Amino acid sequence: MIHKYTKINKNNIFKDITLDKKTDSNILIDIYSNLSSAIDSFVLENNFHKFLRINASPNEDNLNLLSNLLDEKKTTFRPLIFSSILKNELLGYHGNDIEDHPQILSVFERFTDRIVIIPAVTFENFSKSEWLKFKSIVEKQLFHSYLNDRNTSFKIKFILVGTMNDFSLLDNLEQQNTYENYMYSSINSIFLINQGNHQKYFDFISYLIETYSFPKFNDLSAYQEFLKIIWRKTGDLNHLLLDISWLKNILSEISVCRTSNFIDEETISLFISKKTQQEAHLVDLLKEDFKNNQILIETEGTKVGQINGLSIIDVNGYPKSIGEPMRISSVISHGEGEIIDIDHKADLAGNIHQKGMLIINFFLSNILNQNLPLPFNISFTIEQSHDEIDGDSASLAGLCVLLSSLSDIPLKQNIAVTGAIDQFGKVCPVGGINEKIESFYDICKDTNLNGEHGVIIPYNNKKNVCLRNDVQQAIDDKLFNIWLVDNVSDATQLLFDKNLEDSKNNVGIISLIEHRLDDSNIKKSIFSKIKRFFLDKI
């Protein structure tokens, strides 16, 4: 079934949010429930674990978040943050040359009843013996000072904050895999939306606004526009960000754009406009290439063996992905039934792209019931691609362009296509969906946007669509279209105005290809007989 995209239903999402509700002081505990539960266990007096590993970036905001959560728990252990700390402050002085190594009291001599929060990278320069010594001190809760020749007992636990890679390096210092010696949790970066928790996320944003003295939203429309920025970042309408550092930066940039004491829709629009302008250089250069026919894309009429695909470009140092329409073409020539991927032959295609091409090959063989090779070769290429391409998001477009070449049926050039396929013709979701849609819209807008243009995307990408306001307005005005498809047959119906299979009337794409193959086999058979006749005469 073919589905038409419709915009986010604002009423369903925001109907239960109370804008002026007083922020609950325990909102951090509610938002970071998994982390909060781990801390509850870790701070218990009878918990023998002395280390809690937290998977997160060890930035200042995350360290402070852990400290704030511990404060909310009101335990006997008070939080103590070290964003950086000297090795001697952990191990204490244990050398012989006192003049060259002045006395530094270790944290174990200076503090007790503390939970020390430090980055896991603190230990990257520790030797194995130094790490094991430190670990032994913490586990025994006993420190021996070589300077004073005395033992100091203490109550200190450690929360180590770092990425998986940080902890992997730390594990190399262990004598064996002793994960049972640590507790583990993470600072979730994603908030999963469900029917009843929209107020909770709004309260979280309100907490950040109050804590860091940002201006408030004047109404829910402004908050909705703010959420669109976050959805564009996560790429999923079911996910919202919990990255405090990122949210602080965005709220700060938005605040600069306001013209009143509040953040309103106009403020958000101005922020987006300014940010787009600031980051527009590469996008503008690409648009100029399309306008000046340096990159060839047709958006009108029909053509055999040519289709508009959609790709994503990631440039090192550039802050976001760039959508780029691309022309994919296919040509039939005499041969022995090989599907020739020109990009792969030229070493310009990666393994995932090649996997997509193999899936296309086997899908075609299956639907055409080909026990013998095709009587000709079919070439396939992404035109004007000069760097390596990868990914399988062009496989739906690739299959359709091959079907066009095989059946001699023209494809609509006013429609662009993205989507991966499996061996059974199911259309699978792909990444960068918003950038892809918007890039084709921009080209069509600069030519002749007439209500016939649009893109075909996988149905399961529906939750990823969060478009620029101008693109959404064009869809609302029926000037641009987004079609969501479940399978290859849905896509061919839109692109060819024909069903993939139509056994009743014998006019489906597969039937037309089979008739053409039968004719080709007859011609090939006759040619082979004539060739054999003349060879026999030699």
C-alpha positions in Angstrom: 0.0 0.0 0.0 1.2 3.5 -0.9 1.0 6.1 1.9 1.1 9.9 1.7 3.2 11.7 4.3 1.3 14.1 6.6 2.9 16.5 9.1 3.3 16.0 12.8 0.0 16.0 14.7 0.7 18.9 17.1 -2.5 18.5 19.1 -1.7 14.8 20.1 1.8 15.6 21.2 1.3 18.8 23.2 -2.3 18.4 24.5 -1.2 17.2 28.0 1.7 19.7 28.5 1.2 22.4 31.2 3.4 25.3 30.3 3.4 27.0 33.7 3.7 23.9 35.8 6.3 24.3 38.6 9.4 22.2 37.9 9.7 19.2 40.2 13.0 19.2 42.0 13.3 15.4 41.4 13.1 15.8 37.6 16.7 14.5 37.1 15.9 11.4 39.1 12.8 10.8 36.8 14.7 11.5 33.6 17.8 9.5 34.4 16.0 6.6 36.1 18.5 3.9 35.2 21.4 6.0 36.4 19.5 7.0 39.5 18.8 3.3 40.4 22.5 2.4 40.0 23.5 5.3 42.3 20.9 4.2 44.9 22.6 0.8 45.1 26.1 2.2 45.0 25.8 4.5 47.9 24.5 1.9 50.3 26.8 1.3 53.3 26.7 -2.4 52.9 27.5 -2.4 49.2 31.0 -3.8 48.9 31.5 -2.2 45.4 33.9 0.7 45.5 33.8 1.6 41.8 30.9 2.6 39.6 31.6 2.9 35.9 29.4 5.4 34.0 29.4 5.2 30.2 29.3 8.9 29.1 31.4 11.7 27.8 33.4 13.0 30.8 32.5 16.6 30.2 31.8 19.1 32.9 28.0 18.9 32.5 28.0 15.2 33.0 30.2 15.3 36.0 28.0 18.0 37.5 24.9 15.9 36.7 26.3 13.0 38.7 27.1 15.4 41.6 23.5 16.8 41.5 22.0 13.4 41.5 24.0 12.4 44.5 23.0 15.6 46.3 19.3 14.7 45.6 19.9 11.3 47.3 21.0 13.0 50.5 23.3 10.2 51.4 26.2 10.2 54.0 28.6 10.2 51.0 29.1 13.7 49.6 30.1 14.1 46.0 33.6 15.4 45.1 34.4 16.2 41.4 37.9 16.1 40.0 37.8 17.0 36.3 41.6 16.4 36.4 43.9 15.1 39.2 47.6 14.4 39.6 48.8 10.8 39.9 50.4 11.6 43.3 47.1 12.9 44.6 45.8 9.4 44.1 48.8 7.3 44.9 50.6 9.7 47.3 54.3 10.2 47.5 56.2 6.9 47.4 59.7 7.7 46.1 63.0 8.4 47.8 64.0 11.9 46.6 61.8 14.2 48.7 63.4 17.4 47.4 62.5 16.6 43.8 59.1 15.3 44.8 57.5 17.7 47.4 54.9 16.2 49.6 51.4 15.9 48.1 48.7 14.6 50.3 46.5 12.0 48.6 42.7 12.3 48.5 42.6 9.5 51.0 44.4 11.5 53.6 42.4 14.7 52.9 38.8 13.3 52.6 36.4 10.7 53.9 32.7 9.9 53.4 33.0 11.0 49.8 32.2 9.7 46.4 34.9 11.0 44.0 33.7 11.6 40.5 36.6 11.6 38.0 37.1 10.9 34.2 38.3 7.3 33.4 41.0 8.8 31.2 42.7 9.9 34.5 44.3 6.5 34.5 45.5 6.3 30.9 49.1 7.1 32.0 49.1 4.6 34.9 51.2 1.6 34.6 49.7 -1.8 35.4 51.3 -1.9 38.8 50.2 1.7 39.6 46.6 0.9 38.7 46.6 -2.3 40.7 48.1 -0.4 43.7 45.4 2.3 43.5 42.7 -0.3 43.1 43.9 -2.2 46.1 44.0 1.0 48.2 40.3 1.8 47.3 39.1 -1.8 47.9 40.8 -2.1 51.3 39.9 1.5 52.2 43.3 1.8 53.7 46.1 4.1 52.6 49.8 3.9 53.8 51.8 7.1 53.7 55.5 6.5 53.0 56.3 10.0 54.1 54.7 9.8 57.5 54.9 6.0 57.7 51.3 5.7 58.9 48.1 4.1 57.8 44.9 6.2 57.1 41.5 4.6 56.9 38.8 6.3 55.0 35.4 5.8 53.3 35.7 6.8 49.7 34.1 5.4 46.6 34.8 6.3 43.0 32.6 7.0 40.0 34.6 6.7 36.8 33.1 8.5 33.8 34.2 7.6 30.3 33.4 6.2 26.9 33.5 2.4 26.1 36.9 3.0 24.6 38.2 4.6 27.8 37.1 1.6 29.8 38.6 -0.8 27.3 42.0 0.9 27.8 41.4 0.6 31.6 40.7 -3.1 31.3 44.1 -3.6 29.7 45.6 -2.7 33.1 43.7 -5.5 34.8 45.2 -8.9 35.6 42.1 -10.6 34.4 38.5 -9.6 33.4 37.0 -8.8 36.7 33.8 -7.0 35.8 32.2 -8.3 39.0 34.3 -5.8 40.9 32.5 -2.9 39.3 29.0 -1.6 39.1 28.0 -0.2 35.7 25.5 2.3 34.3 25.3 5.1 31.8 24.1 8.6 31.3 21.4 8.1 28.7 21.7 10.5 25.7 18.2 9.8 24.4 14.7 10.2 25.9 12.2 7.8 24.4 8.8 9.5 23.9 5.6 7.7 24.8 2.0 8.7 25.2 2.3 9.9 28.8 5.7 11.4 29.3 5.8 14.6 27.2 5.3 16.7 30.4 8.4 15.0 31.9 10.6 16.1 29.0 9.2 19.6 29.1 10.0 19.7 32.8 13.5 18.6 32.1 14.0 21.5 29.6 12.4 23.9 32.1 14.9 22.7 34.7 17.8 23.5 32.4 16.2 26.9 31.6 15.9 27.7 35.4 19.3 26.3 36.3 21.2 28.2 33.7 19.0 31.3 33.6 17.8 31.0 30.0 14.5 32.8 28.9 11.4 30.7 29.0 9.1 29.7 26.1 6.1 32.1 25.8 3.8 29.3 24.5 3.7 25.7 23.3 4.1 26.7 19.6 7.6 28.0 20.5 8.3 24.8 22.4 7.2 22.8 19.4 9.6 24.6 17.1 12.4 24.0 19.7 11.5 20.3 19.6 11.9 20.3 15.8 15.5 21.3 16.2 16.1 18.4 18.5 14.2 15.9 16.2 16.4 17.1 13.4 19.4 16.3 15.5 18.2 12.8 16.6 16.6 12.0 13.3 13.7 10.2 15.0 10.4 11.6 16.2 10.3 9.1 19.0 13.6 10.3 20.5 14.6 13.5 22.2 18.1 14.5 23.4 19.3 14.4 27.0 22.8 15.7 26.2 22.9 18.7 28.6 26.0 20.2 26.9 24.3 20.3 23.5 21.0 21.5 24.9 22.8 24.3 26.8 24.6 25.5 23.7 21.4 25.5 21.6 19.4 27.4 24.3 22.2 29.9 24.5 22.3 30.5 20.8 18.5 30.8 20.6 18.5 33.3 23.6 20.8 35.6 21.6 18.2 35.8 18.9 15.2 36.8 21.0 13.6 40.3 20.8 11.7 40.0 24.1 12.0 38.4 27.5 10.7 35.1 26.2 11.6 32.6 23.5 8.8 32.7 20.9 8.3 31.2 17.4 9.9 34.2 15.8 13.0 33.7 18.0 13.3 30.1 16.9 12.8 31.0 13.2 15.5 33.7 13.4 17.9 31.3 15.1 17.4 28.7 12.4 17.7 31.3 9.6 21.0 32.6 11.1 22.4 29.1 11.7 21.5 28.0 8.1 23.2 31.1 6.7 26.3 30.6 8.8 26.7 27.0 7.6 25.5 27.5 4.0 28.7 27.7 2.1 29.0 24.1 0.9 25.3 23.8 0.3 25.2 26.9 -1.8 28.1 25.7 -3.9 26.3 22.4 -4.5 23.1 24.3 -5.5 25.1 26.4 -8.0 26.5 23.3 -9.6 22.9 22.1 -10.2 21.8 25.4 -11.5 24.8 25.7 -13.9 24.3 22.1 -15.1 27.6 21.0 -13.7 25.7 18.2 -12.0 23.0 16.9 -14.4 19.5 16.1 -12.9 16.3 16.1 -14.9 13.0 16.8 -13.0 10.6 16.7 -15.9 9.4 14.0 -18.3 10.2 10.4 -18.5 13.2 8.4 -19.6 14.2 4.7 -20.0 17.1 3.6 -17.8 17.4 6.8 -15.8 16.2 7.6 -12.3 16.8 10.2 -9.6 18.4 8.7 -6.5 19.2 10.5 -3.2 22.4 10.5 -1.3 24.2 12.0 1.7 27.6 13.7 1.7 29.6 13.9 4.9 32.6 16.3 4.7 35.3 16.2 7.4 35.1 19.4 9.5 31.6 20.3 8.3 28.9 20.2 11.1 26.1 18.4 9.3 25.3 16.0 6.4 24.5 17.4 3.0 21.7 15.9 0.8 22.6 15.4 -2.9 20.3 14.1 -5.6 22.1 11.8 -8.0 21.3 10.4 -11.5 21.4 6.6 -11.7 21.5 5.1 -15.1 21.3 1.6 -16.7 22.1 0.4 -20.2 21.6 -3.0 -21.9 24.3 -4.4 -24.2 25.2 -7.7 -25.8 26.6 -10.1 -23.2 26.3 -13.2 -21.1 23.8 -12.1 -18.5 26.1 -10.1 -16.2 24.8 -7.1 -14.1 27.8 -4.8 -14.3 28.2 -2.4 -11.4 30.5 0.2 -13.0 31.3 2.0 -9.7 32.4 -1.3 -8.2 34.5 -2.2 -11.3 36.2 1.2 -11.0 36.9 0.7 -7.3 34.6 3.6 -6.4 32.1 1.5 -4.3 32.3 0.1 -0.8 31.2 -3.3 0.5 27.8 -2.2 1.6 27.0 -0.8 -1.8 28.2 -4.0 -3.4 25.9 -6.0 -1.0 23.0 -3.9 -2.2 23.8 -4.7 -5.8 24.0 -8.4 -5.0 20.6 -8.3 -3.4 19.2 -6.6 -6.5 20.8 -9.3 -8.7 19.2 -12.2 -6.7 15.8 -10.4 -6.4 15.7 -10.0 -10.2 16.7 -13.6 -10.7 13.9 -14.7 -8.4 11.1 -12.6 -9.8 12.0 -13.5 -13.4 12.4 -17.2 -12.7 15.7 -17.1 -14.7 17.3 -20.6 -14.6 19.6 -19.4 -17.4 21.7 -16.2 -17.6 20.1 -13.2 -19.2 20.8 -13.0 -22.9 22.5 -9.6 -22.5 24.5 -7.6 -20.0 23.1 -4.7 -17.9 25.3 -1.9 -16.7 24.5 0.2 -13.6 26.2 3.4 -12.4 25.7 6.5 -10.3 26.5 9.2 -12.7 29.1 11.9 -12.0 30.4 10.3 -8.8 34.1 10.7 -8.6 34.7 9.7 -5.0 34.0 6.4 -3.3 30.3 5.7 -2.6 28.9 3.3 0.0 25.7 2.3 1.6 22.6 0.4 0.3 20.2 3.3 0.2 20.3 3.4 -3.6 19.3 -0.2 -4.0 15.5 0.6 -4.5 16.4 3.2 -7.1 18.9 0.8 -8.6 16.4 -2.0 -8.9 13.8 0.3 -10.5 16.3 1.6 -13.1 17.3 -2.0 -14.0 13.6 -2.9 -14.4 13.2 0.1 -16.7 16.1 -1.0 -18.9 14.8 -4.6 -19.0 11.2 -3.7 -19.8 12.0 -0.6 -21.9 9.4 1.3 -19.9 10.4 4.9 -19.1 10.7 6.2 -15.5 9.3 9.5 -14.2 12.0 12.1 -13.7 9.9 14.3 -11.4 10.3 11.7 -8.6 13.4 10.9 -6.7 13.9 7.6 -4.8 15.7 6.4 -1.7 15.4 3.1 0.2 17.2 -0.2 0.7 15.6 -3.5 -0.3 15.8 -7.1 1.0 15.8 -10.2 -1.2 12.0 -10.4 -1.0 11.4 -6.9 -2.2 10.6 -5.3 1.2 11.7 -1.7 1.3 13.9 -1.0 4.3 14.6 2.3 6.1 17.7 4.4 5.4 19.5 7.3 7.0 19.6 11.1 6.3 16.0 11.1 5.2 15.3 14.8 5.8 18.5 16.1 4.1 17.7 13.8 1.1 14.1 15.0 0.8 15.0 18.7 1.1 17.8 18.5 -1.5 15.4 17.3 -4.2 12.9 19.8 -3.1 15.4 22.6 -3.6 16.2 21.5 -7.1 12.5 21.2 -8.1 11.8 24.6 -6.5 14.5 26.2 -8.7 13.0 24.7 -11.8 9.2 24.4 -11.9 7.5 23.1 -8.7 4.0 22.1 -10.0 2.6 19.6 -7.6 3.8 16.5 -9.5 7.3 16.5 -7.9 8.2 14.4 -4.9 10.2 11.7 -3.3 9.6 8.0 -2.6 10.9 6.9 0.8 10.5 3.7 2.9 7.4 3.6 5.0 9.4 2.8 8.1 11.2 6.1 7.7 8.0 8.0 8.6 9.1 8.5 12.2 12.3 10.2 10.9 10.7 12.9 8.8 11.0 16.4 10.3 11.3 18.9 7.5 12.2 22.5 7.2 9.1 24.7 7.5 9.3 25.8 3.8 9.3 22.2 2.6 6.5 21.3 4.9 4.5 24.3 3.7 5.0 23.2 0.1 3.6 19.7 1.0 0.6 21.3 2.8 0.0 23.4 -0.3 0.1 20.2 -2.5 3.1 21.5 -4.4 5.5 18.7 -3.3 4.8 15.1 -2.3 6.3 12.4 -0.2 5.2 8.9 -0.8 5.9 6.1 1.7 6.2 2.6 0.3 6.4 -0.8 1.9 7.7 -2.8 -1.0 9.1 -2.7 -4.6 5.6 -3.0 -6.1 4.5 0.2 -4.4 7.4 2.1 -5.9 7.0 0.7 -9.4 3.3 1.7 -9.4 4.3 5.3 -8.7 7.3 5.4 -11.1 5.9 3.4 -14.0 2.1 3.6 -13.5 2.3 -0.2 -13.8 2.1 -3.0 -11.3 5.2 -5.1 -10.8 3.1 -8.2 -11.4 -0.2 -8.3 -13.3 -0.8 -11.9 -14.4 -4.4 -11.3 -15.2 -3.9 -8.8 -18.0 -0.3 -9.8 -18.8 0.8 -6.1 -18.7 2.8 -6.1 -15.5 6.4 -5.1 -15.6 7.6 -8.7 -15.1 5.4 -9.9 -17.9 6.8 -7.3 -20.3 10.3 -8.2 -19.3 9.6 -11.9 -19.9 8.2 -11.2 -23.4 11.3 -9.2 -24.2 13.5 -12.0 -22.9 11.7 -14.6 -25.0 12.3 -12.4 -28.1 15.9 -12.0 -27.2 16.4 -15.7 -26.6 14.8 -16.5 -30.0 17.1 -13.9 -31.7 20.1 -15.3 -29.8 19.2 -18.8 -30.8 18.9 -17.9 -34.5 22.1 -15.9 -34.4 23.8 -18.9 -32.8 22.6 -21.3 -35.5 23.8 -19.0 -38.3 27.1 -18.6 -36.6 27.5 -22.4 -36.2 26.5 -22.9 -39.9 29.3 -20.7 -41.1 31.8 -22.1 -38.7 31.0 -25.6 -39.9 31.8 -24.5 -43.5 35.3 -23.3 -42.6 
